[in-house]
Amino acid sequence: MTEPTSLKSILDLLDGAQNAGDTPTLTSRQRRARTVARLAAVQALYQMELAGEGVDTVIEEFSRHRFDGDIEGQMLAEADEAWFADVVRGVVTEQKAVDAAIRARLASNWKIERLDATLRALLRSGAWELMRKPEVALEIVIDEYVELAKAFFDDAEAKFVNAALDGVARDTRS
């Protein structure tokens, strides 16, 4: 794992990678809000796993203290809070199915528990969206989570996220 970059640099990186395929009716502001929601969902799932906090507690904390707030001296861009809550609740509620979809794409000798907690959160969020948000182009889901992986990890992990989510997409979308 590389040193995490600043929040601003992650959002700038994701802004450069975005395209209009994330539900064609979304404005650029709405697409950015969804990107922020995805980043926050990964952070929330990571926090829940490490601190053992419940889903409602973490969603409320993000809504009250993190969205539209100052983090690392930077204002966090507007987030699609409903999307964020949907992803976090969905991953938690359907974790067994989500993990099974991811496990199907791991090498036979790998267990999901061996993956880094941030990598697990990335894969779980992306896999859940691929499984439950068919209105969003699979390329958008995969691209956004790969770009998030690049912000936290080296190229090898980003390629792993790409391959795993591509496999989940092939398994779950016709």
N, C-alpha and C positions, 0 to 999 in steps of 0.2 A: 504494500500500500504506500502510495506517495503521500507527502504531507498535503492535507486538504488545502485547497486554495481558498481565497477569500470568497465570501458570499457574492460580492459584486462581480468578481471574475467568473464565477460559475454562471451567474445569470447572463453576463455578456457572452460567454461561450455558447450558452443555449440559445440566446437571441440570434447569434450568427448561424446556428444550425437549423433554426425553424424554417418551415415552409408552410404553405397555405393548406396542406392536406389534413390538418387537424379540424375536422368538421368544417366544410367549406363556408358555412355561414358565420364563422367566428371572425371578429375583427382582430387586428394585430394586438390590440390591448387585451382582448379576451384570450388569445393564444398565449400571451405572456403570463396572464393570470393563471392559466392552466399549467404552464411550465413551473411557476412558483409553487402551485399546489402539489405538483409531482415531487419537486425537491423537498417540500415540507413533509409530504407523506413518507418519503424515505427517512428523513430525520426523525419523524414521530415513531415510525416502526423500530428504528434503531434505539431510540430512547426507551420505548416500551420494553424491548428485549433486555436492555442492560439494566434498567432501573426497576423492572417488574411492575410498571404502572399500568393501570387499566385504560382501555380505549377511550372512554368518555372523559376521564381525567386529562389525558394527553390532548384530545381534540379541544377541550375547553381551554387548556393552557395556551395552545397555539392561537386560538381565537382571541383570547384576552390579552396575551402578552407578546406574541411574536408577529402576528400579521399586522401590517401597517405600523410596525415598530422599528426601532433602531437596533440593528445587529451589526457588530463589528464596526460601528461608526457609520454605517450605511443604512439608509432607509430601505426596508424590504419592499419590493414592488407589490402592488395589489395582487392578492391571491384569489383564486376561485375557491372560496372556502367550502362550498358545497361539494365540489369535486374532491378536494382534499379529504373531507370527512367521509365521502363515499368510498374512496380508495382505502383509507385506513380501516374503516369499519368492514369493508368487503374483504380485505386481506385477513383480518382477525376472524371474522365469521366463517370464512371459507378456507382457512389456512390448511386444513387437511387436503383439500382438493388442489389448492394452489401448490403446495409442497409436492404433491404427487406428480403434477404436471412438470415441475422443475426437476424432480428426481428422475423422471423418464429421459431427461436430456443430460444427465450427469454421467460421467464414466462409471462403469459398473463397480469400481472399487471406491467411489466417492460417496460420501453421505452429505446431505445438505447442512448438517450440524458442523461439518469441518470447514465450511466456508466462513469467511470473515462476516461479521454481523452487518456491516454496511452493504456488502455484496448480497447477502441474504435479503436485506430490505429492498435493494434495487430489483432483484429478481422477483421477489414476491409482488411488489407493486406492479412491475411490468407484466408479469404473468397474469395477475388478476385483471388488469385492463384488457389484455388480449382475450381473456376468457369471457369477460362480462361487459365490455364496451365495444360491441361490434360496429357501432356508428363511427368510431374513430379508426382511421386507416391504420393498418398494422405497421406500415412503414413509419408513421409518426410515433407510435408508441415505442417501437424498437429504437428509432433514432434518438428520441429524447432520453431514454434510459441509458443508451450507450454514451451519449454526451455527458450525462451525470456520472457515469462510471469513469470517464476520462478525467473528470474534475477531481476524483478521489483516488484513482488507481493508475497504474501504468497501462500501456497499450495491451498487454497480454490479458488483463482482466476485462478491459473494454471489449476486446475481441471475444472473450468468453461470454460476456453478457449478450453480445450480438448473436453469437451462435445459439446460446441457450434460449433466448427469447424468440429467435427465428424458428427454432424447433418447436417451442410451445405454440407459436402461431400456426405452424403446419399441422400440429396435432389437434388444435382446438377450433380452427377456422377452416371452413371448406373453401 
